[in-house]
Amino acid sequence: MSKYKCVIFDCDGVLIDSEPIAIGVLVEMANYLGANMDFERSMVALKGKSFQYCSNYISKRIKKPMPIHFEQDYRINTFESFRKNIQPIKGISNVLKNINLPFCVASSGPENKIRLNLDLTGLLPFFEAHIFSCYAIQKWKPEPDVFLWAAETMGYEPEDCLVVEDSLSGVRAAKAGGFDVFGYTEHDYNSELNNEATKTFSSMDKLLKML
């Protein structure tokens, strides 16, 4: 029997393989502005970060304010790329079909992005009524607010919940809120999660047994 009563999944990089797509678009747009960013280094630097963090990061590199329509154009470009290229994380569908606990998703992305990508990958029916976006409360990881909001809405205390994350900022947000957090490390390029997460796992087929 699991010690947990509820599981809170991050979205990007845990449910859907969207981060390489999103950061690829961001790098291309930033480099058009003269940022001279490398994709691999950007994956490490920007993974799991809020859009505002990424925008500030680019602004410092180009040494001027960001164009006023940059976020709007970024959303348009990423949504188009998501529709062409998005895939679920390998093995996550089996996890969601067989998990015997209530679960939800808590993400730094806007809700329309979360819904689009879950719909494109066939995962939306699992989460239809249980989607929590940082944009709704204007608080972003590594602050714990989105996880606390999700737990309270689901009807559980933090100590009753497990968070599943793939980014350092997400792991730290969960810990700050008093949650246990399992770090998904398949794309943990710098092995950042091993010393931070409660436990780590490298493939989704291991998660059900860990629960």
N, C-alpha and C positions, 0 to 999 in steps of 0.2 A: 504494500500500500504506500502511495506517495506521501511524503511529508508536506507536499504543496496542495493547495486547494484551487489555484488558478495560475494560468501561464499567460504572461504578457510578452508578445512577440514584437520586436522591432520589425520594420518593413523592408527597407532597402538593405540588401545584402544578407537578409535572413529569410524572408519569404520570396523576394524577387531579386533577380540578378540585374539590378538597375544602376548601381553605382558606376561601373565602367562606362555605361552609356552617358549618364548625366555628367560625369567629370570630363569625359571626352568632348562633349558639347561645350562645356564651360571652358576648357583649355583652348579649343578652337576659337571661341569668341574672344577670350582674353588675349590670345596671341594676335588676333586681328587688331587689337588695341595697342599692341606693342609689349605685352607682358612677358614674352619669351619664356613660357612655361613648358616643362617637360611632363608628358602624361604620367609616366611611372612615378616620378617624384610627387606629382600632384595627387595621385591616388593615395599616397601615404599622408601627405599634408592636409588634404581636404576631406578624406573619408569620414563620414558621420558628422560633418560639421554643418551648421546652419547656413542658409543662403547668405545671411548678413555677414557671417564670418568669411565666407568665400569672397563676397563682394569687397570687403575691407582688405582682404589678402591681395586681390588683384589691383585694387586702387593704390596700395602701397607700391606695388611693382611698376605700375605705369606712372606713379607720382602725380596723379591728378584724380579728381572726383570721377566716379563712374557715370557713364551716360544715363540720362534720366529714364530711358526706356529699356535699360539693359535687362532687368528682371523679366519684364513682359516678353521681350524677344527670346530670352533664355527659356522661359516656360513654353513658348510656341515651338521652339526648336527641339527641346527635349521631348515634348509630347509627340511630335512627329517621329522622332527617332524611336521612342518607346513603342509606338504603334507598329513599327517595322521590325524591331529587334528584341523586344523584351521577352525574357524567359523566366519561369519560376526557378528557384534554387532547387538543384537536384535532390530528390527525396522528400521535399517538404509536403507534397500532396499526400504521401503515405502517412506522414506524421499527423497531419490534420485529420485524416480519415480515421485514425486509430487512437488518438489521444483520448483519455478517459477523464479529462478535467475541463472545466470551463476555460475559455481562452479569448484573447482579444489582441488587437494590434495598436501600438503606440509609436508614432513616427514623427520625425522633425518636419516632414513634408506637408504641404497643404492637402486638405482632404480630397480635393478633386484629383490631385495627382495620385494619392493612395488608391482611390477608387478606380481610376483609369487603369493603373498597373495591375491591381488585383483582378479586375475584370478581364483584361487582356490575357492574363495567365490562368484564368479559370478558377481563381481562389476567392473571388469576392463573396460567393454564397457562404463561405465559412465565417465571414467577418461582417456581414451586412449591417448588423445593428451594434457592432462593437468596434468602432473605429475612433481612435483618439489622436488628434493632430495638435502639435505644438502651436500651430497658427491660431487655433481656437482660443488658447489661453495666453498667447504671446509670451511664452516661456520656453526656452530651448535647452536641450542637453548641452553641457553637463549638469544643468539644474534638474532636479528630480521631479518637477511639477507634473509633467505629462504622465509619468508612471504613478504618482500619487493619485492623480485624477482618475486614471484608468482603474486602479485598485478600488478606490472608494465607490466608483460607479458600478463596478462589478460586484461590490458588496463584501470586499475582503480587506484585511489589514495587510500592510507591506510584508510582515513576517510570514503571512500565509501564501504569498505569491512568489513565483519565479519569473524573472525577466530573462529573455533570450536576446542577446546582442552580438554584434560583430565589430563594433567600433569602440575605441578607448573612451570617447566622450560619453557614449551610451552606457558602457560598463560603469563608469564613474558616476553617472547620473543615478543609476539603479542603486549603487552602494550608498550614495548620499541620502537616498530615500529610505534606507533600511531594508532593501530587498536583497535576497540572494540573486546572483546573476550568472548564467552559463554563457561563456564566450564561444561563439562559433568562429573557428580559426582557419577555415579553408583559404581565406584571402587575407589572413593576418600577416602581412608581408614582413613586418619587423618584429614579430613575436611579442607584441605589446600587451596581449591579454593574459598571458600565462601567469603573471605575478599580480594581476588585478582582479580577475574574475574568481567567483567561488569555485567553479570548475570550468574546464574547456573541452571542446570536442571538435573534430575536424570534418565530420560528415554527418548528414542528417539521419542516416540509418542508426546512429548511436544514441540519438536523443531520447527515443522512447524508453530504452533500457535505463538510461540515466534518471528518468523521471520515476 
